[in-house]
Amino acid sequence: MSEYVSMNQGELKQALAQLREQYAAFQARNLKLDMSRGKPGADQTDLSVEMLDVVNSKADFNTENGFDCRNYGLFDGIPEMKALFGEMLGVPASQVFVGGNSSLNLMFDTISCMMTHGVGGCEPWSEQGEIKFLCPVPGYDRHFAVTEYFGVTMIPIPMSKDGPDMDEVERLVQSDASVKGMWCVPKYSNPAGITYSDETVRRIAALKPAAKDFRIMWDNAYCVHDLTDEPDSLLNIVEECQKTGNEDLPILFCSTSKITFPGAGVAAMAASDANMAVFKKRFSLQTIGFDKLNELRHARYFENYQGFLQHMQRHRAILEPKFQAVLSMLEQRLSGKGVASWTKPNGGYFVSVDVMEGCAKRVVELCKQAGVALTPAGATYPYGRDPKDSNIRLAPTYPPVDELITAMQLFCLCVELAAVEKLLG
């Protein structure tokens, strides 16, 4: 079919009638499908159930250095998990802090600590007047929610195929001391699936912030979530920052939430010794120790980092067909119609779709009315405001493939329907 924008009013009205007829047929099916969040499906969580038998009443509860995980102690994590996360993040195990089950929790506490007690020998952010954060867009809604909660002014930074617009990042960071940080999902970004180029990583590492307490929140959530035989490669931010004398710049985060059990995995962060001294003081007042039995369970199940990567190949076998189904449906139903563009990620958890400007909210509404739940339009922008009302995040991971195909058939129909409605005014 030719592009809708090239049709005359009569042709558009005829197309609208046909699309509405197809839409009514979907409504009659009473669907209840969910593509709203990047949750692992039951087939993925099934992969790790044997982990629950690794540490049981008959198990040895000691770490490799003889520490009893049933008791207080090892505040920053058991050695086995520090080593595993060290390899995952590309840092020495000594720089890793293992804490709880949620990397988002660690990020929230890190921001909170800088708000109330400061970092880098500076005053707390809460005492410095207006503070600002750079937010690459489209981006992760929960990142934005954290900074919004603390009253931080968020500045959208456009994303390209290489990562955030570094000309704009450098201009703002190096000229404005009220800019205190930037959110980053550097590999297979949420939602576009973009991996920062080597040049982008080097430019981030070479920043000369006007604020001594400027920090990069480096959320490497998808660092091992590859979906192809030619996965993306991400330059090591810690090593690059060491080259530029910016050791204190990055704070790294990751977790096993989408690898083992969401809500019952293990999370970690890593940063320079100076940064970690500040954060550990705060964490030490919150808890005497995190769940070391869960850490031990994970460490023994994977055995080593190679075992961890093998486990990720089992995830890939489940997820790759789901992503292929989504991308194939977009190509079949929308290619050449001038109503949408989309990313084709090599990994991660999402596909980012840009529909015709002014149509994203309408597409999400139409899908909802026909029984398919999507992430709210605007969620990928600070304050939930997409200035073009065009970006929609698709989460292919949770539904089975057959349900995913049905959901995508409806989604593509709604994209066309919303576009024709707009063109007809």
N, C-alpha and C positions, 0 to 999 in steps of 0.2 A: 504494500500500500504506500502511496506517495505521502509526503509530509502533510499533516493536517493544515499547516500554515499556508499551504499553496491552494487549498480548497476554497471555492466560493461559498456563499451563505447557503445556497440550496444543497450543495454536497455535504456541508457540515451538519445541516439539519437532518439529512438522511442518515449520516453516520451516527448522530446522537440518538436517533430512534432505534437503530440497530444495537447500539451499546446499551441503552436502557433496557431493551428486551433481554439481552444476555445477563445484565445485572439482576433483573427481576428473577431470572431462573436461579441464580446463585442464592438470592435471598430465600427462595422457596426451599433450599436444601437445609436450612437451619444449622449452618456450620458453627462449630465452636473450636477454633484453631488459634494458637498462640505463637506469634513471632515477635513478642514485645521485648524480651530481654535475652542476653547472651547466656542462657543456662545450658549446662550439659544435659543431654538426654539420659534416660535411664540406661540405655545401652552403653553409655560412657561411664556412668557411675558403677555399673556392673563390673567394669574392668578392675576395680580396686577392692572388691568385697573380700578377697582373700586376705587383705591387709588386716582385717578385723580379727583374724585368727593368729596373727604373728605374735602379738603380745597378749597372753591370756593368763589364767591362774597358775598355769604350769610353766610359765616362761621365766627366764632369767631377766631381771629388771635392770641390770647394770649396763652402763655405757661401755665403750671399748676401753676407757681408762678406769673402769671399776666404780663409777658413781651410781648410786641407787636412785633411779628415776622416780621412785615413789615418794621421795622426800623433798624438802626445800633445797634450794641451791641451783647452781648453773643458771643464774639469772638470765644470761644472754644466749642460752641455748646449749644443747648437747653437742659435743665435738663432731659427731657424725653429720648432723644436719647443718652445722656451720660450714663444714667442708663441702657438702653437696650444694648448698646455696652459693658458696663462694665460686664454684665452677659455673653455676648457672648464671651468676651476675658478672663473672670475670674479674673477681677481686680476691685478695687473700682471705682465708677463713677468719683471720684475726679481726677483720673489718666488718664481719657480718654480725648482725643482731637478730636472733630468732625470737619472734614474739607473737604468741597467740595464733589465731586461725585466719586473721583478716589483714591484708595489706592496706585496705582502705582505713581500717582502724589505726594502723601505724601512721598513715598519711595524715589523718585527722589529728592525732596526738602530736605529730611533728609540727603542723601548722599552729596548733594550740600552744605548744611550747614556745615557738618563736613570737607568738602574740603576747604571751604573759611574761616571758623571761628573756627573750631576745637570743641572738646567736652572734658569734663573731665579735664578742665584746661590746656589742651595741645595745642601746636601750630596747626594751620590748616594743614590738611593732605597735601595740595598743597605745603607746605613749608618744608615737611619732606623727600623729595626725593622720591624714589620708594616706593609705597605702594601696598599692596597685599590683595586680598579677597579670601576666601575659597568658592568654588562653588560645592556643592554636585551634582553629575551627575549620570544619566540624570536629568536635572533640567529645570527651567523656563527660556525660551529664553529672556523674557523682563527684568528679573533680570540681566542677563548677559549683555544685551544691555546698561543698566544704568551704570554699572561699567566700561564697555568698553568706553562709551562716555566720562567719566572723566579720562581716561587714566590709570585706575587701572589694575595692573597685576592680572589676575585671575588664581587660582590654582584649577584644578578639584580634587574633593574628591569622591571616589567611594561610591555608596550607597549599603547597604545590606538590608535585610528584616527588620532590626531594625533601619534603618536610616543611616546617614553618618558614614564612618569608623572613629570611635572615637580615635583609636590609632594614626591615621595619623593627625586628628584634634588636639589632645593634643600635639603631637610632634611639629607641626608647630606653634600653637598658643603660646605655652609656651617657645619656643626657639628663635622665630624671632619677634622682635619688629616692623618690617615693615608689619606684618600681622595685619590688622586693623578691619577685620570683616568677617562674614560668612552669606551667604544667607540661609534661611531655609523656607521650606513649610512643617511644622511639622505634619500636619494631611492630609492624602490622598494626598501625595506630587504630584506635577506636574512634570513628567507625570506618574510616576510609581504607584501612589495610596498608597504609603507606609506611615504608621503612626509611628512616632518615638517611640521606646519602652521606658518604664519607666527608664531603666538603661541609655539609650542614653540621655534622658532629664536631668537626675541627673548628668551625666558626663559633659554635656554642662554647667549646672549651677555651677559646681565645677571647671570650668577652671581657671587656674592661668595665665592669659595672660602676656606676656612680655611687651605688650603695654598697658599703662593705658587707652588709648582711643580705645581699641578693643570693638566692639559692635556686637551683634547678631541681624540680621534683620529677625525677626520672623513673616513671612507673613502667618498668619493663615487664608488664603483665603477660605478654605473648612471646617472650624471647625464645621459647622452645616449641611454639605452636605452629610448626611448618606443615604445609599441605601439598607440597610438590617435590619432585626430585631435584629441583633447582631452587632451594629456599633462598630468601633474602639474607644478606649478611649485614650485621650492624657493627660499626667501629666501636671499640671499647672507650667509653666516655671517661672512665677513671684514668686510664693510661694517657689519654689525650690531655686531660686536665693537669696531670703531673708534668707533662712537657711544657705547659704554659704557666706553671706556677699557680694554678687555680685549683689546688687539691680540695679546698673547702667548698667549691662550687656545687658539685652534684650530690644529691641524696637519692639513693637507688632503692627501689621496692620491687617485690615479686611475691608470689605465693603458689601453693599447689591447689588453689580453690577450683580451677577448671581442669585439674589433673587427677586429683583423687576425689575428695568429697567437698562440694561447696558448703561452707559453714563448719566443716570439720577437717579442714586441711591444716597446713602450716604456712605462716607468713614470715617474711624476713625483710630487713632493710640493711643497707650498707652505706657508710659515709666515712669521711676522714676522722682521724682520732679526735681532732678538736671539736668537730660537730658531734660525734658520738658521746663525748664527755658531757655535753649539755643535755642531750636527749636521754642518756642512761640515767642521769640524776633524776629526771622527771619520772621515767618508767620505774625506777627503783622505789619510788614513793607510791606507785599505783599497785604494785604487786611484788611479792617475794620471789615469784617464779611462775612461768607459764606452764602449759600442759606438757611435761617432759615425756609422759607415757605416749602421747600422740606423736611427739617427735621421734621417740624410739621406734614406734610402730612404722612410721614412714621410712626411717633410715634402714631398718631391717628388711622391709619389703623390697625396697629398691636396691639395697646392698651397696651400690655405688652410682656414680653419675652415668655410666654406660647403661646400667639397668634402667635408670630414669629415662634416658633417651629411647631405649627400646620400648618402654611403656608408651611414650609419645607416638611411636609408630602405630601402635594399636588404636590410639585416638584418631590418627590420620586416616586409618582404614574406614573408620565410621564417618568422619566428617567430610572427607574429600567428595564422596558421592552427593552429599547434601549441598555442598557449595557448587558442584557441577550442575545439579538440578536447578538451583537458583539462577546461575549465570546462563544456563541454556535457555531457560524460560524467558529471561529478560531479552536475550538475543532473538529468540523465535518470535516473541510477541511485540517487542517494542523497537527493534533495530530498524532504522530508516524512516521512522515515523515522526522524528523531530520533537518528541515529547519527553524524553528522558536520556540521561547518561548515567553510567555507573562504573564503579571500580571493579577490578579483577584481581583480588589479593592473592598472594602466594601463601598466606597463612592468617592466623588470628581467628576472630570469631564473628566478623561482620562483613556485610557488603553495603557500601554507601551508594545511595541513588539520589540523583538530583533531577527532580521532575520540573515541569514548566513553572517558571516563576509565578508565585502567588497561588500555587496549587497543592502544596504539601499537606496543609491542614485538611483540605477537602478530600484528598486521597485517603488519609488516615480515617477521616469520618466515614467515608463510603465503605472502607474495609470493615470498620467496626459495625456498621449497620447491617453488613452481610455476614458477620460472624468471624472475622479475622482480626485479632488484636495486634497492633503494631506499636513500637515506641512512639510516644507523642511527637508530633511535628514541632520543631523548635528545640527539642531536648538536647541536640548536639551543639547548641550555642549558649553562651552565658545568659542567665536570667530567662532561659527558654525562649529567646527572641531571635529567630532567624530572619534577618532583614529582607531576604528574598523569598521567604516562605517556600523553599524549594527542596531542602535536604531531608531525606528519610533514611533511618538506619534499619537495615534488615538483619535479623538474627536467625541464621539457618540451622542452628545447632540443636534446638530442642525437639522440634517435631520429627516424626518418622518421615522417610522420603516420600511416601505416598501422600501424606497430609501436606507436606511441604509443596509438592507439585500443585495440589489443589489450591493452597493458599496463594501461591505465586500466579496461578491462572487468574484468580480474583484480583490480586494486586495489580497485575498488568492491565486488566480491564478497567480498574478504577483510575489508573494513571491516564489512560486514553479518555475515559469519561470526563474526568476533571479538566483535562486539556481542551476538549471540545466545548465543554460548558464555558470555559474562560474565553475561547475564541469567539463564541457566539454572544459574549457579553452578558 
